[in-house]
Amino acid sequence: MTPMPHAPAPTRPATEMPAPSDSAVLDAAHVGDIHGAFGTIRLDGPSSHSTWKRRLKTLLAIAGPGLIVMVGDNDAGAFGTYTQAGQNYGTSLLWTLLLLVPVLYVNQEMVLRLGVVTGVGHARLILERFGKFWGAFSAIDLFILNALTIVTEFIGISIGLDYLGVPKVPGVLVSALVVVAAASTGSFRRFERVCMALVAGSLLLVPVFFMARPDYGQMAHDFVVPGIPAGSDIADVTLLIIAIVGTTIAPWQLFFQQSYVIDKRITPRYMKYERVDLWLGIAIVVLGAAAIIGFTAATFAHGPEAGHFTDAGGVARGLGSHVGRLAGILFAVALIDASVIGAAAVGLSTSYALGDVLGLKHSLHRKPSDAKGFYAAFAGIIALSAVIVIIPGSPLGLLTVGVQVLAGVLLPSATVFLLLLCNDRQVMGPWVNGRAMNVFTSAVIAVLVILSVVLTAAVLFPDISGAAILQILGGGALLALLAAAGIAVVRLRAAASGKAAPAAPVDRSQRAAWRMPPLALLERPRLSVARRAGLSVLRVYLLVAMVLVIVRVVQLAVAAG
């Protein structure tokens, strides 16, 4: 396969440019100059920048995808989870955030590589490389999960508006219109500038943190020293830790960031800038989460509300009572800000995925009249979610439970396909994973599967004991170790017998110019017996888990009715 040459500078609007014939890019609007929130990079511009000023300008133009996806992850659901941790257990669970840093980076860095190298969205790659079942499964489940997630975003918006004294119905509807309008201008740059303003809005948590005056020394200790709150119920703490993992690492992130990087027209030569952008986003999301846990712990420490979390609205009222009215207002505005950017990012991940799978024009560079299906899907899922929240008697609590469980069930499968795609040499060429990345990601997948099983069991059996949870965790860890040992033995025997030819070394010298060829020119991947068996087991697990969860949610709804 030959490296893809850079296309000539456009002489007409980017949306009119044809995609290069030797590129896999599915939408011609994904080719052209990079129009970021803080700068422009010409398609025919220099490939390297020797001065720090030029490098800084390039970084400012490239920055966006990592910041948006990470800050969007600190959404309404995250606010609820982090404030629950702080109010019920103080700062004792801060260490979980530090452990999540490498997981966040590895997952999203693989997504970045897939985006800049392939020019094709996550859902499309799954469809083309693993068949219609998995392609349809990923798109349909993503749509359902994202719709439920956006419902939680509008719940967060309504909670924030309620504290500020704004009526729920008009406030939610106006928020939905703002989200749709921000994405429907036909200008990628305008949308990104709105998102970067919302990213800046997340910094409202900083003054709240200092106003609450948490114990900085205790926070520093709990951030690096793992521990479980003394006298706490092990089942409740374990489920809350799983919720922190689930709210920090979500399936929509994979689909959104890959498609957004493609829509921004970022190519492999800017990968190092995107990694910096990602690290900035991770720093903001971790520090923001730590700040929320810290000021919530300080606000309710030793008070009657400690250990009795209700929702983010209760936290806002607590801040207003114990820290000051301004602190409560800033928290409520930050909650609304986070919910808006979360709704926009999650909604776009759905539209991008549907555009990829159905072959629709799908780009923020296109006007709504030129990409009707793309914008209709986005507006539809936002409107549906907003209406559900304002309908009297809507089972919002059950929907929130459904989001948490579905996210926990689907995340391991999303990570499995991410790993398989990043090891597909036809797709990634010189950008394929190295051995260390594969080992670490495989361990992450094993942990996510175990946590997924625990979360599913907790929904099916609400009275599950801490001992049972520990047994699931221990049994899952043992099975994972046995599976890893079995795979290692099989590979060693195959190598010793000469049946398995050693993999050809990867030449990474041409990475800056290499792009995936059109999908039609790629051979279908040859899955080993072990991988086929693994995918079959995954398929059965997903179907069974989803059916059981749906049955349980229906039972809860009937009981509540």
Secondary structure as GFF3:
##gff-version 3
##sequence-region A 1 561
A	DSSP	three_ten_helix	14	16	.	.	.	ID=ss1
A	DSSP	three_ten_helix	28	30	.	.	.	ID=ss2
A	DSSP	beta_strand	34	36	.	.	.	ID=ss3
A	DSSP	beta_strand	39	41	.	.	.	ID=ss4
A	DSSP	alpha_helix	52	62	.	.	.	ID=ss5
A	DSSP	alpha_helix	65	73	.	.	.	ID=ss6
A	DSSP	alpha_helix	76	89	.	.	.	ID=ss7
A	DSSP	alpha_helix	95	118	.	.	.	ID=ss8
A	DSSP	alpha_helix	122	130	.	.	.	ID=ss9
A	DSSP	alpha_helix	132	164	.	.	.	ID=ss10
A	DSSP	alpha_helix	168	183	.	.	.	ID=ss11
A	DSSP	alpha_helix	188	201	.	.	.	ID=ss12
A	DSSP	three_ten_helix	202	204	.	.	.	ID=ss13
A	DSSP	alpha_helix	205	212	.	.	.	ID=ss14
A	DSSP	alpha_helix	216	224	.	.	.	ID=ss15
A	DSSP	alpha_helix	234	248	.	.	.	ID=ss16
A	DSSP	alpha_helix	251	263	.	.	.	ID=ss17
A	DSSP	three_ten_helix	268	270	.	.	.	ID=ss18
A	DSSP	alpha_helix	271	300	.	.	.	ID=ss19
A	DSSP	alpha_helix	312	322	.	.	.	ID=ss20
A	DSSP	alpha_helix	325	358	.	.	.	ID=ss21
A	DSSP	three_ten_helix	368	370	.	.	.	ID=ss22
A	DSSP	alpha_helix	372	390	.	.	.	ID=ss23
A	DSSP	alpha_helix	396	422	.	.	.	ID=ss24
A	DSSP	alpha_helix	425	428	.	.	.	ID=ss25
A	DSSP	three_ten_helix	429	431	.	.	.	ID=ss26
A	DSSP	alpha_helix	435	460	.	.	.	ID=ss27
A	DSSP	alpha_helix	466	497	.	.	.	ID=ss28
A	DSSP	three_ten_helix	519	521	.	.	.	ID=ss29
A	DSSP	alpha_helix	529	560	.	.	.	ID=ss30
###
